[in-house]
Amino acid sequence: MGQGSYMVLPDHGRKFDRARMRDIGFTLYQDFTIEDDNQEMRWWFRNVNAWKARIERIEAMGYTASDKLQIT
């Protein structure tokens, strides 16, 4: 999965600024954890269609949602 090519970006440690992400077009995000290292991860999405197209792949990589989909 190309991280930028599908309008999806990973944010290890949830460090990206929400206002900046909104300014560059990422209008949605969802927080996840991964069991192997208990690391917090945020995935950013440009729109609902990008989320719908990628959520199953993100979960298949071992990520579990720790919060619902949010609007920036």
Secondary structure, DSSP 8 states (H G I E B T S, - for coil): --TTTTTEEEEETS-S-HHHHHHTT--EEEEEEETTTTEEEEEEESSHHHHHHHHHHHHHTTEEESS--EE-
